[in-house]
Amino acid sequence: MSTTPVPLDPARAEHEIAHGRKLAEADTELVWGWGTPAGKLRAQRRGALIAHGASLNPQATALEIGCGTGLFTETFARSGARIVAVDISAELLQKAQARNFPSECVRFLERRVETLRLDDPALADWAADGFDAVIGSSVLHHLDLDVALQSLHRLLKPGGRMSFAEPNLLNPQVLLERKARRFFPSVSDDEWAIVRWRMKADLERAGFDHVRITPFDWLHPSTPPALIPLVDTVGRVLERLPGVKEFAGSVFLEARRARGRNNT
């Protein structure tokens, strides 16, 4: 794998920056679906899954990509891990910084993950030899995947963990959102979604092993509060049913940078 970073396509970057600006002008977490009662429950579960998959602990240093408003950063920081949280949107980062995390625990940076390097002065004192984990919620599907995986492989220590939750393209609503973007303000111009068996092959080709991608999450953000316990319970059952589980709203992705494989 080459150590030379491949720049993010300029048009794609501009689209994402403009999209972030538009989201920042609104009630961002409500637009994303995290602000409703059901959305808050989904966010709690998702953040806990990502933190567990990354083995976050007080001895770990993690890179959170696409941190947005810092909503999930709060969950990750509770593990005691030091978090470097990056986003391409200056406006969303302003909302994240307003959460006032201790600077010795969380560091926010305006960066493009595709061109992020460990010799960046803002990273070198925390992760000169690489990160223990790279984490994020609903971010990989915004990126040029081949370039992003190259970057993540470079940024992780050998044996370091990836842990992400992403939209599942097989879910009917997720597919509709990609086919009719103009009707869904949370969806940006270039984003896509995950097909888990394709993603597994991409990760293994990029130098990751121990890859596991699991469909989950049937609780819709618009679920009325009175129905949340029932829908959540039924959803947990559907997540275990062969065939049916493939149409869940999200996938949980875990992988490890293979030990012994270098970046050349």
N, C-alpha and C positions, 0 to 999 in steps of 0.2 A: 504494500500500500504506500503510495507516494506521500512524502511529508509536505509537499507544496500545496497550500490551500487553494482551492478553486473559488474565485469570487462569485458572490451571489449575483444572479442576473439583475442588472440595474433596474429594469422595468418592474420585475417582481418585487424588489426591495421598495421601490417607490409606491407600488400598490399597497404593500403591507404597512408602510409608514402612514399613508393617507387613511387607510382603514383604521389604524390605531388612533389617529387623530379624531376621526368620526366617532369611534367608540368612547373615547375619553370625554367627548362633549355630552354624552348621554349618561344615563344611569348604567354604567358599564356592566356591572354584575347582573343586573336585571335583564339586560339585552342578551347576555351570555346564558341566562337561565339559572344562575347561581343565587339569585336574590329572593326567590319564592321559598315558602316553607319546604316544599319537596326538593327544590334546588339546593337549599342549604344542607339537607340530609344527604343528597347525592355528593355534594362537595366534601362533606366530612368523611364519607366512606372512601371516596376517590383519593383524597389526600392521605388517609391512613394506609390504603393499599400501596400507593407509590412510596411512601416512607418505609413501609415494611419491606417492599421489594428491593429497595436500595440499601437495606440494612443501616439506615441512618442511626447514628449514636454520637455521644459527645466527643469521640475520638476521630470522627469522620469529617472530611471536607467535601461538599457537594456543589456541583454546578447546576443551577436551575435555569433552564432555557425557556424563553417565552413567559417570563414571570408575570407580565401584565400588571394588574393592580396590586399584586402581592397577596392576593387572597390565599393561595396555596402555600406561599412562603411562610405564612403564619403557622400552618400545620407542620411544615418541614422544620422550622426553627425550634419548635417545641421538643424535638428529638435531642436537642443539645448540639447538633452538628453545626459547623460553620457553613454558611450558605453564600455562595456568589450567585446572585440572581441577575440575569441579563434579559434585555428586551430590545427590540429594534425601535420601539415607539417612545420618544421622549415624553409625550403627553401621558401615556399609561404609567411610565416610571414615576412621574410626579405624584400620581395617586399612590403608588407603592411606597414611595419615600415618606409620604404623609403618615404612614403607619408608625413611623418613628421606632424602628427596630434598633437595638444597640449596635453600634458600628463594629464592635468586636465580634459580633455574631452573624450579622448579615451585611453584605456589601452589594449595592445595586449599581449596575453598569449599563450604559447604552451601547450595545454591541450587536453585531451580526454573528451568529454562532458559526456560520460557514467560514468566516475569516478569523475567528478567535484563536489566539496562540498562547501557549503557556509562558512565553517570554514577555507577554504583555505586562508592563510594570504593575498594573492593577491586580494581577493574578500571582505574580512571581513569589510574593512573600507567603501566600497561603497554599499554593499548589504548584510549586516549581517542578515537581516530579510527576504531576498529574493529579486528577481528582479521584477520590474513592468512589464517587457515584456521579452520574449525570441523570437528571430528573426533570419531569415537566408534565403538565396537564394540557391536552389539546393543543399541541404545538408542532409536532413532527409533520402533521399534515399541511402545515403552512410552508414547508421548506422544500427545496430541491433535494430529494431524498438521498441520491447518491453522494452529493456534495456534503450534505449534513452528516451522513454516517461516516464519511471519511474524517470529518472534523471531530465527531464525538469519539471515534476510535483514537485519534491523536491526543485528545484531551484527557482520556482516562488512563489510569495506571493499569498495567497488566493485572488482570483479575478484577478490575473495577466494574461496577454494576451500572447498567442502564435500567431505569424504571419509569414507565410512562403510561398514561391513560389517553386513548385516542378514539375519535369517532369511528364507528364500524360501517363501512360502505354497504354492507348487506342489509343494514337496517332500513326499512322503507322511508322513514322520514329523512334520514341522513342522505340517502340517495336522491330524494326529491329536492332537498336543499341544494345539492350540487347541480341538479338539472334546471332549477328555477331560482338562481341566486338572487335575482333582483327583488324577490318577494321575502327574502330572509336577511334582515340587516346585520345579523351576526356573522354572515358568511362573506369572506373576502373573495376577490376576483380570481385568485390563482390556487386557492386551497383545494385539497382533495380529501380522501379518507382512506382508512386502512382496510385491506383485504388480508386476513391474517396469514394465510399460507404463502402469499406473495411476499409479505413483509418478513416472514421467517427466512425465506430464501435470500432476500436482500441482506438481512443481518448476517447470516452465515457467510455470504460472499464477501462481506465487508470486514470479516475477521472476528465476529462475535460467536460465542458458543453458549451453551446452557440456555438456549432461546426458548421461551415459553410465552405464548400469546393466547389469552383466555377471554372469550366474550363475557360481558357482564353488563348489568344496569338496564333494568326495564322500567325504572321509575321515571316518569316524565315530569319535567319541571312544573307543568300546569296542573298536576294532580291536586284536587281539592284536599285541604288538610284532613278532613274527616276520613278520606279514603286512603291516605298515605300508608297506614299500617297494613291494610289489606293488599294494596298494590305492591308494596315492598315485599311482603311475604310471598305472594304469588310469583313475583319476579325472581326471588331467590330460588324458587322451585324450577322455573323455566330455565334458569342459568345452568341447571344440571341435566336438562333433557337433551339427549342427542338430537341433532338436526334443528330443533327449535332454538336452542341456545345460540346458533349461528346468526340469528337475526336480532340479537340484543343491541342496545344503543351504542355501546362502547366496547373497546377491547383493552385489556390490561396487558402490558408488554414488559417482560423481564428478559434481560440478556447480560452476558458478561464479556468483557474484552478478553479474548483467549490468551492464556498465559503462554509465554514463550514465543509469541508472534510479535515481531517488531514492526515498525512503521515504514520500512523501506520497501 
